[in-house]
Amino acid sequence: MKALMYGWEFPPHILGGLGTASFGLIRGLSMQQDMDITFVMPKPRGDEDHSFLKIIGLCCTPVVWREVDRGFVAGRLPECMTVEKYYELRDHIYADFSGRQVDELGCIEFSGCYPDNLMEEINNYSIVAGVVARTERYDIIHAHDWLTYPAGIHTKMISGKPLVVHVHATDYDRSRGSVNPEVYHIEKNGMDHADHIITVSDRTRRTVIEKYCQNASKVTTVHNAVEPLSKEILSIPDRRGVRDRIVTFLGRITMQKGPEYFVEAAARVLQKVDGVRFVMAGSGDMMDRMIRLVARRNISDRFHFTGFMKGRQVYEIFKASDVYVMPSVSEPFGISPLEAMQCGVPSVISKQSGCAEILRHAVKVDYWDIDALADAIYGLIAYPAYHRFLKEEGLREVNGIGWEQAAQKLRGVYNSILYG
């Protein structure tokens, strides 16, 4: 079986969970001997792992020519598209993620004009994807997240092949309900055209059914998972217990992630106990507000902002942390607690996160309950036996949550679409 997948990012150059989930799911699928995956993205850097998939960069996808009686013509473009126009569009798919900040939508801020032109970029991606759709061989189309839904629809219209859309998040999650109509339209249009919809949690599945008016029989949950830690990551020295206890928040500092609840809980914990430091690792539009809030709570000497972290840096901060906290207001899944637990860090997560559906050995609180959040953090700091129990059992639990099982469930969806 050949799957043509559309995505927006892929390790090692990622901004968050989308690239990580795409990588893990594809690797899981590749373990099935009769599965072939082609992954399409805006701009590969050349250092991606190609060993288990084929990667196509739309930034360098040429027009495919065919010979006719009187010379060569562009044989893989729509009739209304000139070759010159095609190359102009292709060269303007933004994909340089290095050093960019992330806005409220989880999109990259670029010199004041991005994401102002985001819809143009999505359209350009879709147009160039049309060339790939006419060139590659595939049995099924799989579009990851709303940025690639138009490309998936375009490919389905060209090829007649079935389309699966993968909902990693919805605009309801990103905006706390203040939905962007244009984004909602793209999301719903993708779901309407899809032959099947994959969601990363039952929570997201309910949103898709209730808010996007999709038939329940058309929507399947495939929970995310984690990759086994590499030897390189396992070799990172453990820096816990050097002096102070470290409590870490890692993620986009945006409304969706609930950073203000972390700060307020930190202030309450520090009223009870000394020798604790709080780390907020990440970047986002609420960074300045959080810095001012920390100052107002008079905890600046116990609170640290690291900025955006990726790759090895993430695991270095985990290996220095005693407690990990994810107080997200609305989290479709949330891979980071699983990654923290792999490093032996007990996690406190919001009940409003998708990973709460599958984790038994994590502390779960309502994101808005600052007292409960502070109590959970304090309990893990103050009671070594409790900390040790969640560390050991959490590690055992998360080591059993692998991408191969998620990929098997996804393959079952593919089979049901293609073979009934």
VENSULZI-V562147 format. One record per residue. RES is the residue in three letters. SS is DSSP state (H for helix, E for strand, L for the rest). Layout:
BEGIN
[[RES	SS] [RES	SS]]
END
This chain:
BEGIN
[[MET	L] [LYS	E] [ALA	E] [LEU	E] [MET	E] [TYR	E] [GLY	L] [TRP	L] [GLU	L] [PHE	E] [PRO	L] [PRO	L] [HIS	E] [ILE	L] [LEU	L] [GLY	L] [GLY	H] [LEU	H] [GLY	H] [THR	H] [ALA	H] [SER	H] [PHE	H] [GLY	H] [LEU	H] [ILE	H] [ARG	H] [GLY	H] [LEU	H] [SER	H] [MET	L] [GLN	L] [GLN	L] [ASP	L] [MET	L] [ASP	E] [ILE	E] [THR	E] [PHE	E] [VAL	E] [MET	E] [PRO	L] [LYS	L] [PRO	L] [ARG	L] [GLY	L] [ASP	L] [GLU	L] [ASP	L] [HIS	L] [SER	L] [PHE	L] [LEU	L] [LYS	E] [ILE	E] [ILE	E] [GLY	E] [LEU	H] [CYS	H] [CYS	H] [THR	L] [PRO	L] [VAL	L] [VAL	L] [TRP	E] [ARG	E] [GLU	E] [VAL	E] [ASP	L] [ARG	L] [GLY	E] [PHE	E] [VAL	E] [ALA	E] [GLY	L] [ARG	L] [LEU	L] [PRO	L] [GLU	L] [CYS	L] [MET	L] [THR	L] [VAL	H] [GLU	H] [LYS	H] [TYR	H] [TYR	H] [GLU	H] [LEU	H] [ARG	H] [ASP	L] [HIS	L] [ILE	L] [TYR	L] [ALA	L] [ASP	L] [PHE	L] [SER	L] [GLY	L] [ARG	L] [GLN	E] [VAL	E] [ASP	L] [GLU	L] [LEU	L] [GLY	L] [CYS	L] [ILE	E] [GLU	E] [PHE	E] [SER	L] [GLY	L] [CYS	L] [TYR	E] [PRO	L] [ASP	L] [ASN	L] [LEU	H] [MET	H] [GLU	H] [GLU	H] [ILE	H] [ASN	H] [ASN	H] [TYR	H] [SER	H] [ILE	H] [VAL	H] [ALA	H] [GLY	H] [VAL	H] [VAL	H] [ALA	H] [ARG	H] [THR	H] [GLU	L] [ARG	L] [TYR	L] [ASP	L] [ILE	E] [ILE	E] [HIS	E] [ALA	E] [HIS	E] [ASP	L] [TRP	H] [LEU	H] [THR	H] [TYR	H] [PRO	H] [ALA	H] [GLY	H] [ILE	H] [HIS	H] [THR	H] [LYS	H] [MET	H] [ILE	H] [SER	H] [GLY	L] [LYS	L] [PRO	E] [LEU	E] [VAL	E] [VAL	E] [HIS	E] [VAL	E] [HIS	L] [ALA	L] [THR	L] [ASP	H] [TYR	H] [ASP	H] [ARG	H] [SER	H] [ARG	L] [GLY	L] [SER	L] [VAL	L] [ASN	L] [PRO	H] [GLU	H] [VAL	H] [TYR	H] [HIS	H] [ILE	H] [GLU	H] [LYS	H] [ASN	H] [GLY	H] [MET	H] [ASP	H] [HIS	H] [ALA	L] [ASP	L] [HIS	E] [ILE	E] [ILE	E] [THR	E] [VAL	L] [SER	L] [ASP	H] [ARG	H] [THR	H] [ARG	H] [ARG	H] [THR	H] [VAL	H] [ILE	H] [GLU	H] [LYS	H] [TYR	L] [CYS	L] [GLN	L] [ASN	L] [ALA	H] [SER	H] [LYS	H] [VAL	E] [THR	E] [THR	E] [VAL	L] [HIS	L] [ASN	L] [ALA	L] [VAL	E] [GLU	L] [PRO	L] [LEU	L] [SER	L] [LYS	H] [GLU	H] [ILE	H] [LEU	H] [SER	L] [ILE	L] [PRO	L] [ASP	L] [ARG	L] [ARG	L] [GLY	L] [VAL	L] [ARG	L] [ASP	L] [ARG	E] [ILE	E] [VAL	E] [THR	E] [PHE	E] [LEU	E] [GLY	L] [ARG	L] [ILE	L] [THR	L] [MET	H] [GLN	H] [LYS	H] [GLY	L] [PRO	H] [GLU	H] [TYR	H] [PHE	H] [VAL	H] [GLU	H] [ALA	H] [ALA	H] [ALA	H] [ARG	H] [VAL	H] [LEU	H] [GLN	H] [LYS	H] [VAL	L] [ASP	L] [GLY	L] [VAL	E] [ARG	E] [PHE	E] [VAL	E] [MET	E] [ALA	E] [GLY	L] [SER	L] [GLY	L] [ASP	L] [MET	L] [MET	H] [ASP	H] [ARG	H] [MET	H] [ILE	H] [ARG	H] [LEU	H] [VAL	H] [ALA	H] [ARG	H] [ARG	L] [ASN	L] [ILE	L] [SER	H] [ASP	H] [ARG	H] [PHE	E] [HIS	E] [PHE	E] [THR	E] [GLY	E] [PHE	L] [MET	L] [LYS	L] [GLY	L] [ARG	H] [GLN	H] [VAL	H] [TYR	H] [GLU	H] [ILE	H] [PHE	H] [LYS	L] [ALA	L] [SER	L] [ASP	L] [VAL	E] [TYR	E] [VAL	E] [MET	E] [PRO	L] [SER	L] [VAL	L] [SER	L] [GLU	E] [PRO	L] [PHE	L] [GLY	L] [ILE	L] [SER	H] [PRO	H] [LEU	H] [GLU	H] [ALA	H] [MET	H] [GLN	H] [CYS	L] [GLY	L] [VAL	L] [PRO	E] [SER	E] [VAL	E] [ILE	E] [SER	E] [LYS	L] [GLN	L] [SER	E] [GLY	H] [CYS	H] [ALA	H] [GLU	H] [ILE	L] [LEU	L] [ARG	L] [HIS	L] [ALA	L] [VAL	E] [LYS	E] [VAL	E] [ASP	L] [TYR	L] [TRP	L] [ASP	L] [ILE	H] [ASP	H] [ALA	H] [LEU	H] [ALA	H] [ASP	H] [ALA	H] [ILE	H] [TYR	H] [GLY	H] [LEU	H] [ILE	H] [ALA	H] [TYR	L] [PRO	H] [ALA	H] [TYR	H] [HIS	H] [ARG	H] [PHE	H] [LEU	H] [LYS	H] [GLU	H] [GLU	H] [GLY	H] [LEU	H] [ARG	H] [GLU	H] [VAL	H] [ASN	L] [GLY	L] [ILE	L] [GLY	E] [TRP	H] [GLU	H] [GLN	H] [ALA	H] [ALA	H] [GLN	H] [LYS	H] [LEU	H] [ARG	H] [GLY	H] [VAL	H] [TYR	H] [ASN	H] [SER	H] [ILE	H] [LEU	H] [TYR	H] [GLY	L]]
END
